[in-house]
Amino acid sequence: MAKSKGARIVITLECSDKSLDIATKRKRGVFRYTTTKNRRNTPNRIELKKFCPSCNCHCTFKEIK
């Protein structure tokens, strides 16, 4: 029988900046990061500031399902 992984789950973070400024855009599309979080310590959706190569700046990334 397999062991359970515990409270840590894999989540996906997506860039929340939807601006269409062509001068600052590098390429089309939505950029996403994957990471893990502890479900017991942070039951709500998290938001992190990370670098987005599509926007070419540090943006807020929100957890999606």
C-alpha contacts under 8 A as a table, 3 or more apart, distances in Angstrom:
res1	aa1	res2	aa2	distance
5	K	8	R	6.79
7	A	38	N	5.43
7	A	39	R	5.26
7	A	40	R	6.26
8	R	36	T	6.31
8	R	37	K	5.43
8	R	38	N	4.39
8	R	39	R	5.94
9	I	36	T	5.41
9	I	37	K	5.71
9	I	38	N	6.52
9	I	39	R	6.78
10	V	34	T	6.95
10	V	35	T	5.73
10	V	36	T	4.38
10	V	37	K	6.68
11	I	34	T	5.76
11	I	35	T	5.53
11	I	36	T	5.66
11	I	37	K	7.10
11	I	63	E	6.75
11	I	64	I	7.34
11	I	65	K	7.42
12	T	32	R	6.69
12	T	33	Y	5.81
12	T	34	T	4.51
12	T	35	T	6.48
12	T	63	E	5.72
12	T	64	I	5.79
12	T	65	K	7.05
13	L	32	R	5.47
13	L	33	Y	5.03
13	L	34	T	6.03
13	L	35	T	7.67
13	L	47	E	7.99
13	L	61	F	5.49
13	L	62	K	5.20
13	L	63	E	4.49
13	L	64	I	6.09
14	E	30	V	7.27
14	E	31	F	6.22
14	E	32	R	4.55
14	E	33	Y	6.58
14	E	61	F	5.12
14	E	62	K	5.48
14	E	63	E	6.41
14	E	64	I	6.71
15	C	18	K	7.79
15	C	30	V	6.81
15	C	31	F	6.08
15	C	32	R	6.51
15	C	52	C	7.03
15	C	59	C	6.68
15	C	60	T	6.24
15	C	61	F	4.49
15	C	62	K	6.55
16	S	59	C	7.26
16	S	60	T	5.96
16	S	61	F	5.60
16	S	62	K	6.33
17	D	55	C	7.80
17	D	59	C	6.57
17	D	60	T	7.16
20	L	25	K	7.71
21	D	24	T	5.92
21	D	25	K	6.47
22	I	25	K	5.13
24	T	55	C	6.28
24	T	56	N	6.46
25	K	28	R	7.45
25	K	54	S	5.70
25	K	55	C	5.19
25	K	56	N	6.58
26	R	53	P	7.03
26	R	54	S	5.40
26	R	55	C	6.84
26	R	56	N	6.89
27	K	54	S	5.57
28	R	54	S	6.80
29	G	54	S	7.23
30	V	54	S	7.14
31	F	52	C	6.64
31	F	53	P	7.39
31	F	54	S	6.55
37	K	42	T	7.26
38	N	41	N	5.58
38	N	42	T	6.10
38	N	43	P	7.86
39	R	42	T	5.44
39	R	43	P	5.17
40	R	43	P	5.93
42	T	45	R	7.53
42	T	46	I	7.65
45	R	62	K	7.40
45	R	63	E	5.65
45	R	64	I	7.93
46	I	62	K	6.19
46	I	63	E	5.71
47	E	60	T	6.40
47	E	61	F	5.52
47	E	62	K	4.58
47	E	63	E	6.46
48	L	60	T	5.59
48	L	61	F	5.25
48	L	62	K	6.72
49	K	58	H	6.21
49	K	59	C	5.39
49	K	60	T	4.44
49	K	61	F	5.94
50	K	58	H	5.26
50	K	59	C	5.78
50	K	60	T	6.48
50	K	61	F	6.65
51	F	56	N	7.26
51	F	57	C	5.70
51	F	58	H	4.21
51	F	59	C	6.20
52	C	55	C	5.46
52	C	56	N	5.70
52	C	57	C	5.76
52	C	58	H	5.95
52	C	59	C	6.38
53	P	56	N	4.73
53	P	57	C	7.03
55	C	58	H	8.00
55	C	59	C	7.94
